[in-house]
Amino acid sequence: MTNRDLDRSLEAILMVVEEPVSEVVLAQITEYPTETVAEALKRLQSEYESEDRGFVLKQISGGWRFYSHPNLSPLVEKFVLDGQQAKLTQAALETLAVIAYRQPISRARVSAIRGVNVEAVMKTLVTRGLVEECGIEHETGAILYRTTSYFLERIGLNRVEDLPALAPFLPNIDGLDEVIASLTE
């Protein structure tokens, strides 16, 4: 592996880490001596600074990680706060409500309750961190889903049990108990 290969390897690894990674760990992964990795990181750090990039390579908490450039923090903050909070569609909100009130629940059961295929909506909810897999239904082998702690955080609740009761929002229908029972079987 050449120095350029090492640089590219370090960049690829550091691009995906969530926490700073030590030189020792990077050396183990790249199979280079720790000193060589340390030199490469310092060289890359210097290169990025001199090129005035939109990111910086920092050594923090005993490890290395990419960060957005401090001068661009207002722009990054705007993106994180505004750009990432696209509203959920009506279909996604309905699907999320079914999962929240009937969890753990399979995708097929959600589809049956909503009367439409919810595969794409479920993927969106999982991607956004609002829903997660939580097990397997023993009878059918279907994957079960539940809401996440992030979902609770976003709606301002501590527990799923704190969701408001559905009864006040349902129409007054004769036989409603049978309908609800059929959906929860």
Sequence and secondary structure as in RCSB ss.txt:
>XXXX:A:sequence
MTNRDLDRSLEAILMVVEEPVSEVVLAQITEYPTETVAEALKRLQSEYESEDRGFVLKQISGGWRFYSHPNLSPL
VEKFVLDGQQAKLTQAALETLAVIAYRQPISRARVSAIRGVNVEAVMKTLVTRGLVEECGIEHETGAILYRTTSY
FLERIGLNRVEDLPALAPFLPNIDGLDEVIASLTE
>XXXX:A:secstr
  HHHHHHHHHHHHHH SS B HHHHHHHHTS HHHHHHHHHHHHHHHHHTT SEEEEEETTEEEEEE GGGHHH
HHHIIIIIT     HHHHHHHHHHHHH SEEHHHHHHHHTS  HHHHHHHHHTTSEEEEEE TTT  EEEEE HH
HHHHHT SSGGGS  SGGGS   TTHHHHHHHHH 
